[in-house]
Amino acid sequence: MVLNELGARINTALQALSREAVIDERAVDALLREICGALLESDVNVRLVHTLRQNVKKRVDLDELAASSNKRKVVQSAVFDELCRLVDPGVQPWKPQRGKQNVVMFVGLQGSGKTTSCTKLAAYYKRKGLKVGLVCADTFRAGAFDQLKQNASRAHIPYYGSYTEPDPVRIAVDGVAQFRASKFDLIIVDTSGRHKQEAELFAEMEQIAAAIKPHNTIFVMDGTIGQAADAQARAFKQSADIGSIIITKMDGHAKGGGAISAVAATGSPIEFIGTGEHIHDLDAFSARSFVSKMLGLGDIGGLVETVKDMQLEKNEDMMKNLAKGVFTLKDMRDQLQSILKMGPLSKIMGMVPGMSPEMMQGFDADESTRRLRSYMCVFDSMTEAELNSDGKPFENESRLRRVARGSGVRPVEIQALLHQHRQFGQLVKKMGGPKGMLGKMNPAMMQQMAKNPAAAANPANMLKQMGGMGGMQKMIQQMGGMSGVQNMMKQMMGGGGGGGGMQEMMAQMMGGGGGGMQNMMAQMMGGRR
Ligand SMILES: Nc1nc2c(ncn2[C@@H]2O[C@H](COP(=O)(O)OP(=O)(O)OP(=O)(O)O)[C@@H](O)[C@H]2O)c(=O)[nH]1
């Protein structure tokens, strides 16, 4: 059972409870039977499942609950909290401190995704502005250094390793010393793995740890290993001072239960989960977000974090342009580039509340990403004047053909891109200018919104910015009513590649009460789509 299925099954059980006429012991037992069965099938350790059942039953004392209380809500929130507790040992994961030279050591079995995760973590902190270096102290697997070198080079991250030095302790010490001397903020040391928990592996791990004294040791575990996770996590915990865990391969057919069991076995928090082979496929982990996403309730925290990472406030030119009601091709290129930097669109879409996997049907994230990449080639083939324009130069067919030749993209696709740009440009024009909603906001206010999308998504703030309820209604009118908003969003997401699933998602976002609208606005303010 993959994680989505587990979430769907728990969700169905919770919904069935909502349909019960009376919430009595029988109804709660039926709910728990279904949830516990689903968890066991997902490889969650049997002890943990038992504890969850006991805890929910303890919290929901039907006799004690006042007749007036909403028993359904009490049961549902107890289940949600206990599911969170399964993946949350109640300890905050270690975070690198700014102004300090932080050393992190990675441990885990061979093939768990250690080397890949080292680079992902390096890229994650590089995006946050830290100076990060990678050390390859894996002398066991031939080719390990080449792999790290290749990954690091692609992400433009400095690395250290050796083809000739056989002693991993020596390499780790030298690599850390070199990056320390160059004042790196975060030094990540990759160590060897073995096929199974072996004495040599643990001895080597202990020697390296003693020599480099890491501030944190991250245990990397393959999320697909199922029941074996418990024993593996315990073995590592005995030999290494595990500070946090990264669970990899949570994208594919991971049952997820192994991951959950590992938390309990080590008492250490999950810091990240790996969700693909791409360098950006690393999601900061929060128990509530994880459970919320698993149950199809979205991950607004993750979305806010992702928007923040895009550092939209740095794009001052675009902010000024938007306020004036101007949207150039260059503005569009910069925004699409920011989206591409965040990794696959499916990841971002998955964070939108209300986006269930069924809704993603018909939305081909890979295809959309491919299309965005081809658009980048188109922008690269334009002259500076063309980029700074509103697209008019391309009314001249020969210019269009030249860009098509230069980029290898068919003229018809370029026309589709220009069409999307024009549509959004028209919207910006309506909303900008001294009278428009964007024009009324001063640049400092817009920058603030880009810096802090969470505050921007706050209903009170948002409504105030938009001039109260009246202002909001006027703005929707300006955008051509709700269907206009939906159309525009659909266009921006990929030239109509979405199909019915996409439309449904838009309807969900729009129909999500104030929340849906605010989220969309927060994203648009950041030029998200
Ligand atoms: N789908 C998916 N694949 C992953 C993920 N993380 C790593 N992989 C893949 O898993 C395989 C093993 O990853 P490595 O990083 O080489 O594993 P390792 O633990 O460093 O292995 P050793 O260096 O031999 O100890 C590679 O093909 C990775 O691309 C993930 O989150 N999702």
PDBQT file of the ligand as one rigid body, heavy atoms in Angstrom, charges set to zero:
ROOT
HETATM    1  N1  LIG A 601      12.871   7.776  -6.380  1.00  0.00    +0.000 N 
HETATM    2  C1  LIG A 601      13.832   8.159  -5.544  1.00  0.00    +0.000 A 
HETATM    3  N2  LIG A 601      15.083   7.704  -5.730  1.00  0.00    +0.000 NA
HETATM    4  C2  LIG A 601      16.039   8.121  -4.877  1.00  0.00    +0.000 A 
HETATM    5  C3  LIG A 601      15.765   9.005  -3.800  1.00  0.00    +0.000 A 
HETATM    6  N3  LIG A 601      16.934   9.213  -3.132  1.00  0.00    +0.000 NA
HETATM    7  C4  LIG A 601      17.881   8.487  -3.772  1.00  0.00    +0.000 A 
HETATM    8  N4  LIG A 601      17.353   7.827  -4.821  1.00  0.00    +0.000 N 
HETATM    9  C5  LIG A 601      18.018   6.904  -5.765  1.00  0.00    +0.000 C 
HETATM   10  O1  LIG A 601      18.482   5.778  -5.039  1.00  0.00    +0.000 OA
HETATM   11  C6  LIG A 601      19.668   5.255  -5.610  1.00  0.00    +0.000 C 
HETATM   12  C7  LIG A 601      20.744   5.096  -4.545  1.00  0.00    +0.000 C 
HETATM   13  O2  LIG A 601      21.104   6.372  -4.094  1.00  0.00    +0.000 OA
HETATM   14  P1  LIG A 601      22.587   6.737  -3.626  1.00  0.00    +0.000 P 
HETATM   15  O3  LIG A 601      22.561   8.153  -3.207  1.00  0.00    +0.000 OA
HETATM   16  O4  LIG A 601      23.581   6.327  -4.632  1.00  0.00    +0.000 OA
HETATM   17  O5  LIG A 601      22.717   5.783  -2.394  1.00  0.00    +0.000 OA
HETATM   18  P2  LIG A 601      23.844   5.722  -1.265  1.00  0.00    +0.000 P 
HETATM   19  O6  LIG A 601      23.135   5.448   0.002  1.00  0.00    +0.000 OA
HETATM   20  O7  LIG A 601      24.713   6.907  -1.307  1.00  0.00    +0.000 OA
HETATM   21  O8  LIG A 601      24.649   4.476  -1.645  1.00  0.00    +0.000 OA
HETATM   22  P3  LIG A 601      26.196   4.180  -1.269  1.00  0.00    +0.000 P 
HETATM   23  O9  LIG A 601      26.984   5.356  -1.733  1.00  0.00    +0.000 OA
HETATM   24  O10 LIG A 601      26.467   2.979  -2.060  1.00  0.00    +0.000 OA
HETATM   25  O11 LIG A 601      26.272   3.967   0.171  1.00  0.00    +0.000 OA
HETATM   26  C8  LIG A 601      20.042   6.236  -6.709  1.00  0.00    +0.000 C 
HETATM   27  O12 LIG A 601      19.626   5.707  -7.945  1.00  0.00    +0.000 OA
HETATM   28  C9  LIG A 601      19.260   7.491  -6.378  1.00  0.00    +0.000 C 
HETATM   29  O13 LIG A 601      18.958   8.242  -7.520  1.00  0.00    +0.000 OA
HETATM   30  C10 LIG A 601      14.411   9.448  -3.616  1.00  0.00    +0.000 A 
HETATM   31  O14 LIG A 601      14.057  10.207  -2.706  1.00  0.00    +0.000 OA
HETATM   32  N5  LIG A 601      13.496   9.005  -4.520  1.00  0.00    +0.000 N 
ENDROOT
TORSDOF 0
